[in-house]
Amino acid sequence: MTPRGSVIARVFSVIAILLAASCDSDDTTVEGALARAAAAVGARDHEALFRVIDQRSRFALASSYRARKAAAQEIRSHYPPEARANALAELGDAVDAESDSDLFRRRCGDACLDAFAAVLGAPSEVTLAERLATVKTVRGTEAQLYRGDDGRFGLVWETAALVRERARAAAELDLIQKNGQLYRSQRALEGAPP
C-alpha cells in the first residue's frame, strides 16, 4: 500500500467508526450504506465494497461474469484448437476472474478506491429523487446512492457502462454457443468426434 493509501485508509477507518457510532450500518438507510462503504474503502476490502455498490451495477457485473465464464467454457470445449486463444482473449478480464467480486477487484484498483475515498463522508444533506439519493457530505463532496429493489442503498458505480457490457456479453455468449454448435456439426460431418 502506498503512503497515501495508508493515510486514506486511516482516515476512512475513523470516518467509518464515526458513522457506525451514529447509526447501525443498516444499508437500507443512506447513513448505513455510507458507513459500510467507508469501512470497506478504509479496509481496502474489495469484496465488502462490491456488496455496497449500486444493485444495478452489481447485478450487471455478475451477469457479465457468468456470461463470460459460460462463453469461455463453450470455446474451450467446442472451438477448434487454432481458434481458441483468440476467442478467449476477446472475452476480456472476466475469463481469469475467480468470482464476480474478484472481477470487481480487478477493475477497481487503487485509483478507483481513492476515487471512492475522495467523495465519501458523513452526510450533511440528502436529496432523494425516486430511487436516487444525492448526498452532500461534511467534507464538501457529493456522492450518489441508488436504492435497489431490496431496499438497500448502494454507491452508484459505472452503472450505464456495466449494463451495456451485460447486454453485449449475453449477445456474444449466444453467438459463441451458435458457433460452438456449428463447429460440432462440422466435426460430425467430417467424421471426427464431437
Helices and strands as residue ranges (DSSP letters): H 3-22, H 30-43, H 46-51, H 55-78, H 81-89, G 92-96, H 100-107, H 110-119, E 123-129, E 132-137, E 142-147, E 153-155, H 159-189
